[in-house]
Amino acid sequence: MSPYRPLALVAAIALLGGCATIPQPLQGTYSSVSTAAAQQGGAGGTHVRWGGEIIKTEPGPQQTCFYLLSRPLDDQARPKAGVEGENQGRFVACRNGFYDPEVFTRGRELTVTGTLHGIVSQKVGEFDYAYPRVEADVVYLWPKRVAPQRYGPGFYDPFWGPGFGRYYGPGFGGYGWGNPYWNQPRVIIVRPPHQHPPRGK
């Protein structure tokens, strides 16, 4: 066997892994315009991929608007947490249909893709804040972050990862339901083998 074949196989696996890092609904090419720059106007029609923490969710007669505290995205297109997730301002993303505020609750992480469409002014305390508005075509609700669980050697959960957040986009209906992969990790129980009592006892 050629000594180069194992290296080629490793390279192919690494390439596939890189392509699968960002969930498919969020993949694509987007502008690097920031929320701060968009507040100044002049970016209308720009296609963006932004994310952050939900501040509030407001369903309306035709669409639901999500007010978000913007955060930078990691290599999975998920809003960064902790020190790396420094606040980058605020924005609002709106999408047709009803999205339940009891599901899209304050503090949940959301990534959206869509087109910039003007500014929405709302009060933050006594301050008039200019929210850049995104007309969203994809709304991606990320699973809640959980502490890593320890399994026995060789055991892991293959169905829990970046590709299993709740995706709300084209083809998934106005009410936002339809993702077959719910956001709860499966529980793996490893049972010890059955032991028979020693003979004569």
PENORCOR-V641692 format. One line per field, one symbol per residue. ss: DSSP state (~ for helix, > for strand, _ for the rest). burial: # if it has 24 or more other C-alpha atoms within 12 Angstrom, else .. A space follows every 50 residues. Layout:
ss=???
burial=???
This chain:
ss=__~~~~~~~~~~~~~~~~~____~~~________~~~~________>>>> >>>>>>>>>___>>>>>>>>>_>_____>__~~~__>>>>>>>>>>____ ________>>>>>>>>>>>>>>>>__>>>>>>>>>>>>>>>_________ ___________~~~_>>>________________________________ _
burial=.....................##.###.....###..##...#..##### ########.....##########..#####......#############. ..##..##############.........###############...... .........###########....###.....#................. .
